[in-house]
C-alpha cells in the first residue's frame, strides 16, 4: 500500500542553515549602505561658517539703544569710518567712552552747534583711546592717557583713575569728571564703556587766557603858538652873542698877561 501523500502546505519548512543566515545579513547590510550613500549624496554639503570680521563701532552702539546722539556725531564727522578702518588694521585695538543721550541732553543749548567742524571732529576723537583697555587694566595705567584727538600743542590727553576697593573707574578731562558705568562691548580689539557725561576737552571748553592789554598811545603836546616860536627863535641869537663876548674877553685877558711878561723881560735887560 502506498503511503499517503501530504499536501505541500503541510510539509515542514526546510531547516535554516547558518550559511543562509549569513548571506542574508550581508545582503541587507550592503543594501543599507547603498541607500545611505545615495541619501548622503542627495543632501547639499553645509558650507563652513564665515570668519567673523572686525567689530563695527556704530553697530555696537546702535544695539545699545541709548547712544543715538553719539552715533550721529560719529557719522557727521566721518570719525566712524576712521575708527572702523583702524579696527581692521590695528593690533593695539581701541577703547571708546560712549556718552549716553542723556549726557548730550545735559549740555548747554547750542554747545555743539557753536563748535567749528574741526572742533567737532576733535571732540569725537577725544572719546577714543588708541589701544584696547579692559576695566582691570585701568588700575595700573600711567596718566595722562593719549586720545585720538590732537591740536597745535600735540595729542590731547585725559586721566583715568581706578579705586581698588570699589573697582570704580573715573575719567577726568580737566573740565568734567565722570565714572564709567558699564561695558557695552569688551572683546578685543574693541572696548566700549558707557559714561553719563560728554567728555569735554580742556583745549576747547577750558577757560580761555585773558586778552593782552592794548599798548598805551603816545602822548602828543599841543602845537606851539606863533609867539612862542618867535621868542624861541629870537633867543637863539642872544645865546650866540653871549658866547662870542665871553670868548673875546678871554682873548683880551691873555694878551694883557703876555704884554706884562714882555715888559718885565725888557726891564730886566736894561738893569743888566
C-alpha positions as CSV (number, residue, x, y, z in Angstrom):
1,X,0.0,0.0,0.0
2,X,1.4,3.3,-1.0
3,X,2.0,5.8,1.7
4,X,-0.4,8.7,1.8
5,X,1.0,11.9,0.2
6,X,0.6,15.1,2.3
7,X,-0.2,18.5,0.7
8,X,2.7,20.9,0.2
9,X,1.4,23.4,2.7
10,X,1.5,20.7,5.3
11,X,5.1,19.9,4.7
12,X,7.5,21.2,7.3
13,X,9.9,24.1,6.2
14,X,13.4,23.2,5.3
15,X,15.8,23.6,8.0
16,X,17.6,27.0,8.1
17,X,21.3,26.7,8.0
18,X,23.9,29.1,9.3
19,X,25.3,29.8,5.8
20,X,21.9,31.1,4.5
21,X,21.5,33.4,7.5
22,X,25.0,35.0,7.0
23,X,24.4,35.6,3.3
24,X,21.0,37.3,4.1
25,X,22.6,39.6,6.7
26,X,25.4,40.6,4.4
27,X,22.9,41.4,1.6
28,X,20.8,43.5,3.9
29,X,23.8,45.5,5.1
30,X,25.0,46.0,1.6
31,X,21.6,47.4,0.5
32,X,21.5,49.7,3.6
33,X,25.0,51.0,2.8
34,X,24.0,51.8,-0.8
35,X,20.8,53.6,0.4
36,X,22.8,55.6,2.9
37,X,25.3,56.7,0.2
38,X,22.5,57.7,-2.1
39,X,20.8,59.8,0.6
40,X,24.1,61.5,1.6
41,X,24.9,62.4,-1.9
42,X,21.4,63.9,-2.4
43,X,21.8,66.2,0.6
44,X,23.8,69.5,0.0
45,X,27.0,69.8,2.0
46,X,26.9,72.5,4.6
47,X,29.5,75.3,4.0
48,X,31.8,76.2,6.9
49,X,30.9,79.3,8.8
50,X,32.5,82.5,7.5
51,X,35.1,84.0,9.8
52,X,33.9,86.9,11.9
53,X,35.0,90.3,10.6
54,X,36.2,93.2,12.8
55,X,33.6,94.9,15.0
56,X,31.7,97.9,13.8
57,X,31.6,100.7,16.3
58,X,28.3,102.2,15.2
59,X,26.5,98.8,15.0
60,X,27.6,98.0,18.6
61,X,26.4,101.4,19.8
62,X,23.1,101.1,17.9
63,X,22.4,97.8,19.7
64,X,22.9,99.6,23.0
65,X,19.9,101.7,22.3
66,X,20.9,104.9,24.1
67,X,23.7,106.3,22.1
68,X,21.9,107.9,19.2
69,X,23.4,111.4,19.6
70,X,26.9,110.0,19.8
71,X,26.4,107.8,16.7
72,X,25.1,110.9,14.9
73,X,28.3,112.8,15.9
74,X,30.5,109.9,14.7
75,X,28.7,109.8,11.3
76,X,28.6,113.6,10.7
77,X,32.3,114.0,11.4
78,X,33.2,110.8,9.5
79,X,35.0,109.6,12.6
80,X,33.0,106.3,12.5
81,X,34.6,105.4,9.1
82,X,38.1,106.2,10.5
83,X,37.6,104.0,13.6
84,X,36.3,101.1,11.6
85,X,39.3,101.2,9.3
86,X,41.6,101.3,12.3
87,X,39.8,98.3,13.9
88,X,40.5,96.4,10.7
89,X,44.2,97.2,10.6
90,X,45.4,97.9,14.2
91,X,47.0,95.3,16.6
92,X,46.6,97.6,19.6
93,X,42.8,97.9,19.4
94,X,40.7,100.8,20.6
95,X,38.8,102.0,23.7
96,X,35.8,104.2,23.3
97,X,34.0,106.2,26.0
98,X,30.4,106.5,24.8
99,X,28.2,109.3,26.2
100,X,24.6,108.4,26.5
101,X,21.8,110.5,25.0
102,X,21.1,111.9,28.5
103,X,24.7,113.2,28.6
104,X,24.3,115.1,25.3
105,X,20.9,116.5,26.5
106,X,22.6,117.8,29.6
107,X,24.9,120.1,27.6
108,X,24.3,123.8,27.3
109,X,21.8,124.5,24.5
110,X,23.7,125.1,21.2
111,X,27.0,123.9,22.7
112,X,27.7,121.5,19.8
113,X,26.5,123.8,17.1
114,X,28.8,126.6,18.4
115,X,31.8,124.4,17.6
116,X,33.6,124.5,14.2
117,X,33.7,121.4,12.0
118,X,37.3,120.7,13.1
119,X,36.4,121.1,16.8
120,X,33.5,118.6,16.4
121,X,35.9,116.1,14.9
122,X,38.4,116.5,17.8
123,X,35.5,116.3,20.3
124,X,34.5,112.9,18.8
125,X,38.1,111.7,18.7
126,X,38.7,112.8,22.3
127,X,36.4,109.9,23.4
128,X,38.7,107.3,21.8
129,X,42.0,105.9,23.2
130,X,44.3,104.3,20.6
131,X,44.5,100.9,22.3
132,X,42.3,98.3,24.0
133,X,41.9,98.7,27.8
134,X,40.0,96.3,30.0
135,X,38.5,97.7,33.2
136,X,41.1,95.9,35.3
137,X,43.9,97.4,33.1
138,X,42.8,100.9,34.1
139,X,44.0,100.1,37.7
140,X,47.7,100.0,36.5
141,X,47.8,102.7,33.7
142,X,50.1,105.7,33.9
143,X,48.3,109.0,33.5
144,X,47.8,111.0,31.4
145,X,46.5,108.8,28.6
146,X,46.7,109.9,25.0
147,X,43.5,110.2,23.0
148,X,42.9,110.2,19.2
149,X,42.3,114.0,19.3
150,X,45.1,116.5,18.7
151,X,45.8,120.2,18.2
152,X,48.6,122.7,17.9
153,X,50.0,121.5,21.2
154,X,50.1,117.8,20.2
155,X,47.8,115.0,21.2
156,X,45.1,115.7,23.8
157,X,45.1,113.7,27.0
158,X,42.8,112.7,29.8
159,X,43.2,110.9,33.2
160,X,41.7,107.5,34.1
161,X,41.8,106.5,37.8
162,X,40.6,103.4,39.5
163,X,39.5,102.9,43.1
164,X,40.8,99.5,44.1
165,X,38.4,99.0,47.0
166,X,35.3,99.6,44.9
167,X,36.6,98.7,41.4
168,X,35.2,102.1,40.3
169,X,36.9,103.7,37.3
170,X,36.7,107.5,36.8
171,X,37.5,109.6,33.8
172,X,38.7,113.2,34.1
173,X,39.3,115.8,31.4
174,X,40.2,118.8,33.5
175,X,36.7,120.2,32.7
176,X,34.4,117.2,33.7
177,X,34.9,114.0,35.7
178,X,32.6,111.0,35.3
179,X,32.5,107.4,36.4
180,X,32.5,104.6,33.9
181,X,29.1,102.9,34.3
182,X,29.3,99.6,32.4
183,X,30.9,97.9,29.4
184,X,28.8,97.9,26.2
185,X,31.4,95.8,24.5
186,X,34.7,94.5,25.9
187,X,36.1,91.9,23.5
188,X,39.5,92.7,21.9
189,X,40.2,94.6,19.8
190,X,37.4,97.0,20.9
191,X,36.2,98.1,24.3
192,X,33.2,100.4,24.6
193,X,32.3,101.9,28.0
194,X,29.2,103.9,28.8
195,X,29.5,107.3,30.5
196,X,26.8,109.8,31.7
197,X,28.7,112.9,30.7
198,X,30.2,114.2,27.4
199,X,34.0,114.3,27.8
200,X,34.7,118.0,27.2
201,X,38.4,118.6,26.3
202,X,40.2,121.3,28.1
203,X,41.6,122.6,24.9
204,X,38.1,123.6,23.7
205,X,36.0,124.1,26.8
206,X,38.6,125.1,29.3
207,X,38.9,128.8,30.4
208,X,40.5,131.0,27.8
209,X,43.5,133.1,28.7
210,X,42.8,136.9,29.1
211,X,43.3,139.0,26.1
212,X,46.5,141.1,26.0
213,X,46.0,144.7,27.0
214,X,46.4,147.2,24.2
215,X,49.7,149.2,24.0
216,X,49.4,152.8,25.6
217,X,49.1,155.6,23.0
218,X,51.9,158.1,22.7
219,X,51.2,161.5,24.3
220,X,51.5,164.4,22.0
221,X,51.7,168.0,23.3
222,X,49.6,170.9,21.9
223,X,51.0,172.7,18.8
224,X,53.3,175.7,19.7
225,X,51.8,179.1,19.3
226,X,53.3,181.6,16.9
227,X,54.5,183.9,19.7
228,X,56.3,181.1,21.4
229,X,58.0,180.1,18.3
230,X,59.2,183.6,17.6
231,X,60.6,184.0,21.1
232,X,62.5,180.8,20.8
233,X,63.9,181.9,17.5
234,X,64.8,185.3,18.8
235,X,66.5,183.9,21.9
236,X,68.9,181.8,19.8
237,X,71.0,184.8,18.5
238,X,71.2,186.2,22.0
239,X,72.7,183.0,23.3
240,X,75.3,183.0,20.5
241,X,76.3,186.7,21.2
242,X,76.9,186.0,24.8
243,X,79.2,183.1,24.0
244,X,81.2,185.2,21.5
245,X,81.6,188.1,24.0
246,X,82.9,185.7,26.6
247,X,85.4,184.3,24.2
248,X,86.6,187.7,23.2
249,X,87.1,188.7,26.9
250,X,89.3,185.7,27.4
251,X,91.5,186.6,24.4
252,X,92.0,190.2,25.8
253,X,93.0,188.8,29.2
254,X,95.6,186.5,27.8
255,X,97.0,189.4,25.7
256,X,97.4,191.6,28.8
257,X,99.3,188.9,30.6
258,X,101.6,188.4,27.7
259,X,102.3,192.1,27.5
260,X,103.2,192.4,31.2
261,X,105.6,189.5,30.9
262,X,107.3,191.0,27.9
263,X,107.7,194.4,29.7
264,X,109.3,192.6,32.6
265,X,111.8,191.0,30.4
266,X,112.9,194.3,28.8
267,X,113.2,196.0,32.2
268,X,115.5,193.2,33.4
269,X,117.7,193.6,30.4
270,X,118.2,197.3,31.0
271,X,119.2,196.8,34.5
272,X,121.9,194.4,33.4
